[in-house]
Amino acid sequence: MQNDPYARLAGRYDRWVEPAASKVRQIGLRLCSPQEGLSILDVGCGTGTQLGLYARPGCRLVGIDPSPAMLALARQKLGPAAELLSMDATKMSFAAATFDLVTVAFVLHEMDPEVRLLVLRECRRVAKPGGRILLIDFHYGPYPFPKGWLYKAFVVWSEMGAGRRHFSNYRNFISSRGLDALVEAEHLTVVKKLVVDSGVAAIHLLSP
C-alpha cells in the first residue's frame, strides 16, 4: 500500500467523483448497452462502478487496476460477479481479441502523456473484431457560461486535490485535445461521439 498513490483517496473517491460522473456513465451505457454473453473489460476499473453497470446474467466482467486500495473497494462492491486483477494496462496479459467491449472511463487523463497511446493500443489488441471500445473522459471545451464554467471549476478543483502529478497530467490531456487527439493518433474508427455536461466530458464509442 505504501507505493499506492490512491491509498489516501480511495475511500473518498465515490463520494467525490460519482455524483458528477454518474450521468455521463449512464449516457455511455446507453451507447453500448450490456447483452447476455458479452465479455467486458474495464481498464482502470477503480472502485468498480463502471464495470458494475454491465453486471448482467451471462456477462463476463473483468477489471484491471494498478491500485490495491481501489481494487479492494471494487471487490467489496462487485463480489464474485467480476474478476478483478492488478495489472499494467500497457502490457495486458490477455490474449488478442478476447473482449467484446473494452471500457476506459475517466482514466486516460490521469496517465502520463507517453503512456496513453500505449494503453489505447492494448485496448485495441484485446478487443474482438467487430467489438467496441468505449472511452469516457474530460473534454477540452468550449464550456458555455454559466453551467459549463461551474462544471469546469469543479473538475479543476477535484484534479488539483488528487495531487500535483495527477493535475499536471490532467492539464496536459486537456491542452492536447483529450480523447480526440488519442483517437486520431491511433486511427480508430469513431462509431459515435458525444460531448456532454456542458462541454466538460466526452464519450467516444469506437470500432477497433
TAGI-V834184 format. One record per backbone hydrogen bond with DSSP energy under -0.5 kcal/mol. CO is the residue of the C=O (numbers start at 1). NH is the residue of the N-H. If there is no record, write none. Layout:
CO,NH ; CO,NH
//
This chain:
1,4 ; 3,5 ; 4,7 ; 6,10 ; 9,12 ; 9,13 ; 10,13 ; 10,14 ; 12,16 ; 13,17 ; 13,18 ; 14,18 ; 14,19 ; 17,20 ; 17,21 ; 18,22 ; 20,24 ; 21,25 ; 22,26 ; 23,27 ; 24,28 ; 25,29 ; 26,30 ; 27,31 ; 28,32 ; 35,38 ; 38,40 ; 38,60 ; 39,100 ; 39,101 ; 40,62 ; 41,43 ; 41,103 ; 42,45 ; 42,64 ; 45,48 ; 48,52 ; 49,53 ; 50,53 ; 51,54 ; 52,55 ; 54,56 ; 56,59 ; 59,61 ; 60,40 ; 60,62 ; 61,83 ; 62,42 ; 63,85 ; 64,44 ; 64,45 ; 66,68 ; 67,71 ; 68,72 ; 69,73 ; 70,74 ; 71,75 ; 72,76 ; 73,77 ; 74,78 ; 75,79 ; 78,81 ; 79,82 ; 81,61 ; 82,84 ; 83,63 ; 85,65 ; 85,87 ; 87,89 ; 88,91 ; 99,128 ; 100,132 ; 101,41 ; 102,134 ; 103,43 ; 104,106 ; 104,136 ; 107,110 ; 107,111 ; 108,111 ; 112,115 ; 112,116 ; 113,117 ; 115,119 ; 116,120 ; 117,121 ; 118,122 ; 119,123 ; 120,124 ; 121,125 ; 122,126 ; 123,127 ; 125,97 ; 126,98 ; 126,99 ; 128,131 ; 132,102 ; 133,135 ; 133,206 ; 134,104 ; 135,204 ; 136,106 ; 137,202 ; 142,144 ; 144,148 ; 144,149 ; 146,150 ; 147,151 ; 148,152 ; 149,153 ; 150,154 ; 151,155 ; 152,156 ; 153,157 ; 154,158 ; 155,159 ; 156,160 ; 157,161 ; 158,162 ; 159,162 ; 160,163 ; 163,167 ; 164,168 ; 165,169 ; 166,170 ; 167,171 ; 168,172 ; 169,173 ; 170,174 ; 171,175 ; 172,176 ; 173,178 ; 174,177 ; 177,180 ; 177,181 ; 178,182 ; 179,183 ; 180,184 ; 181,185 ; 182,186 ; 183,188 ; 184,187 ; 188,190 ; 189,191 ; 189,207 ; 192,205 ; 194,196 ; 194,203 ; 196,200 ; 196,201 ; 197,200 ; 199,141 ; 200,139 ; 201,196 ; 202,137 ; 203,194 ; 204,135 ; 204,206 ; 205,191 ; 205,192 ; 206,133 ; 207,189
//
